[in-house]
């Protein structure tokens, strides 16, 4: 009988639960679309389900890639957006906004012509964005500037900078309350802003969270999901009480979150390529977690088709958009 070394046995036992979960991934591969440009970092992606377009920030190439999701093909590559981090499609305005950290600007793109129509000062190191439709204002996380920049989209003009006294993670709009929520990632709090007055009305603690960066609000179910980069946890907050309802360990360096409301499914993508999937249909439980691909830290969902998009920076030497369902 061959005796297995204790370290090897421990490693196999540790991997067994993950392998068991990974075998049940609730997604199937549909396609892998080559993306233009070099095998450099890709950042946020934003879906417009009305026009069936996916906008992908190609940070390393300073472009925004446009994908026709009906035909699974790239239709445009918009240049000149220096080190683009965030990208947000606003269908009601027929416009896309992109944060250019190289120039500290917010770039407005007309969704019909795919031309740049405005460049607006965006604080210091602008990143995530959220749109408040009633006030017609865009809120931008100035990650290193420790502020939230406010832009009036009617004339694409910066109108305020809200001091947060913390490095800033992502920003999200909650339709139920009509408020903007922002991760304060060095003070481990969730900031609540009234877009009518552009002032902070609450600062909610995030117990058990270190370095809150990714943020997503499930307004219908009154939950806020916070990805904690420094201790690899996901918190779900009850938005009525702002208390932590659920807390999960997830893959290293969690970044982008996406929600499929029809399937009650949450996706969390991390810098190390680990993706976590949560079933929200009856409470909240992790249904799958595993390695999807190098730097698979971005995810977007089409709520109509339930297709899931993972931009991957280097597959065989080129960037690729992995499509699953």
N, C-alpha and C positions, 0 to 999 in steps of 0.2 A: 504493500500500500504506500503510495507517494504522499508524503505529508506536505500540505500547502503552507507556505510561509504565512505567519499571522497577519502581516501587513497586507498581503495580497488577498487573503480571506476577508479582512475588514473592508478593503476597497470594493470587492465584489458584493458584499452585503450592503454597503452604502449605496452602490449603483443600482441594486435590484429594484427598490421602489420607484426610482426615476424611470428605469426601463419599462416597468409595468405600466406607468402612467403614459410614457411616450408611445407605447404600442397602441394606445387608444386615441390618438390625436383626432379631434372631431373636424378635420379639414382634409380636402383632397387637392392635389396639384392640378391646376388648370393650364398654366402657361408660365414661361419665363421670357420676358421681352427684353432684348438688349436696349440699353439706354445710351444716349449720345455722351461724348466726352470721355475724360480719363477715369481711371479707377480710383477716384478720390471721394472724400466724405460726402455722403448724402444726409440731409437733415429732415426737417418736418415735411409732411405731405398733407394736402387738404383736398377733400373730395367735393365736387359740385354734382350732386345727384340729378339736378335738373338738366344740365348740359352734358352729363356723362363724361366729365373731364376730371382727371386727377392731376393736381399740380404738385410737383416734387422739387424741393429745394436741393440743388446740387451745389453744396457749399464749396467744395474744393475747386469747382469750375466757375463759380460765381454766375450761375445761370438758374433759371426756373424751367424745368422740363414739363411739357404738357402732353398728357396721354389721353387718347380717345379710348375710353373703357368699353365702348360698344364693340369696337373693332380691334381692341388690344394692340394699338400701334401709337407710336410717338408722332405727334402732329406739329410740335414746335419746340424750340429750345431758345428761351428768351435770355439774351446776354446782358452783361453790364450791371449785374446786381451783386456788388462786392461782398464775398463771403456770406452769401444768403443763408440765414438760419431758419427763421420762421416764415411760414407761408399760410395765408388764410383766404379762402374763397368766400365771398359775400354775395350769394346769388341775387339777393334783393337789389343790390347796386350794380349787378353785372360787372363786378370788379374783383380783382385779386390784390391782396396786399402782401408784400414781402419785406422782411427786415434784413437790411444790408449792414453787417457789423463792420465791414472794412471802411465804410464811409459814415457810419452812425446815422443812417437814413431809413425811412420807410418809403418803399417804392410802390406806387399805385399803378396797376396794370389793367387796361380795359379788356374785359373778357371776350369781347367780340373780335376786336382787331389784334389782340395780344400785343399791343404796343404800350410802352411806358407813358403814362399821362401826367404823373406828378412825382416829385421827390420831396419828402418832408423830413425835417430834423427829427431824429428818433432817440434822443438821449445818448447814453454811453453804453455801447454793446447791446443794442435792441435784439430781442429774441422772440418770445411768444406773444401772441396777440389775441384779443377778444373784441367782439363787436356788440355794442348796446344799440339795438335797432330803434327804440323809441326816441332816444336822444340823438341818434345818428352820430355816434362817437366810437372811435377806435381806441382801445387801450393796449399799450405796448409795455412789455416787461423790459425795463432797462437793467439788465442783469448786473452789470458792474457799476452802473450809475446810482443804484439804490433808489430809483424812482419809478413811477408809472407815468409814461407820457400819454397825454390825452390829445387826440386828433379829431377835429370836426371834419367829417367826410364830405360835407356839403361843398366845402371849398378846399379840402385837403390842406388844412392849416393846423399847426400845433397850437393848442389853446391852454394847456396846463401841464405841470409836472408835479405829481403827488409824491411827497417825500415818504419813503418807507423805512429808512434807517436799517436796511438789510439788503444783502444781495437778493436778487429777485428771480424766482422760478417762473413757471408758466402762469398765464392769466386765462380765466374762463368767465363766460356770462351765464347767469342763471335766469332763465325766462320766468320762473315762478315768482321769485322775489324782485326781479328786475335789477339785481345788483351784480357787480363785478367782484370776482374772488381772485386773489393773487397769493401765490406761495412766497413767503418770506423765508428764503432758504438758509440764511445764517442765524436767524432767530427762532427757527422751527415753529412758525405760526402761519395761520391762514388769515389773510387780511381781507376784510369786506369793505367795499367802496360803494357809496351812493352815486350813481352817474348823473343824477340831477344836480347835485351840488359839487361833485368831484371832491369828495372828502371821505376820509376813513371813518366808518361808523362802528367797526368792531375789529378786534384782533383775537382770533381764536387759537388757543394752544393746541399743539399736535403731540400729545403724549405718546412716547414710543417711536417717534419719527425723528431722524437726524438727516438734515439736508433735503427738505421737501422741494422737489423740482417739477416732476410731471404732475399734471392736474387735469381731471375730467369731472364734469358735473352731469349726473343722471337726474335731470330736473323732475321727470315724471315719477321716479321712485324716491325722490328727495334724498339722494346720496351724493356725496362728494368723495371722489377717489384721489388719494395723494400717494405718489411714488416717492419714496424716501431713498435718495441715492447713497447717502453715507452709511446707512445700516441695512440696506437691501430689504426694505419692508414696504408693504402696501397697506394703507389705512383706508377704511370706508367710514365716512362720517355721516351720522344722521343729521340732515340739514335743518330739522326742526329743533333739535337740542344742541347741535354741534358737538355731540359726544361721539367718541369712537365706537362704532357698532361692530366692526370686524378689523382684525389685524392679521396679516399673513407674511411669512417669509417668502421672498421671491429671488430671482436670479440677480447677479451682481450688476450694479450701476443701472437700475431701472430708469427709463427715460420717457418714452412716448406711450400714451394710452389711447385706445379707441373703443367705441361702444357700438354694438349692433343691438338697437333697441327691440327690434322684432324678435330676435332670438334670445334676448335677455342674456347677452354674452359680452364679457369685457376682455379685451386683449391688453397685455402689458409687455412692451418690448424693451430689452436691455442692451447696453453697450457691448456686453460680452457675447451677444447672440442668443441669449436665453429668452424665450417667449413663454409667458404664463397666460393661461386661458381660464376665466372664471365663469361659472354658471350662476346667474342671478335670478333664476326663475322661482326658486324656493329658498329664500335666504341668500346665502352666498357661499359657494364652495369652489375650490380649485379643481378643474376637470382635467387639465393637462399642463405640463411644464417640460420644456426640453430645448435643446439646441436647434435653432432653425438655420443659422448661417452666420458667418463672420460679420460683425458690426450690424446685426439685424436689430437696430435700436429704434426703428421707425415702423409704424403700422398705421394703416388707414382702412376704413370700411365703407362700402357702399350699402346704405341701409335698405335700398330697394332690391338689390340682387343678392345681398349677403356675401358678396365677394370681398376678400381680404387682400390687401396689398402690402408687400414688404419690399421696399427698395434696398438692394444689397450692393455695396460699393465695389466688390471685386469677386466676380465669378468667372474663373478662367481668364483673368486679366482685363475684364470689362465690367462696368456697372450694369446691373440687371434688375428688372422689376419682377418679383416673384408674385404670382397671382394664385390664390387658393380660394376654396369655397367649402 
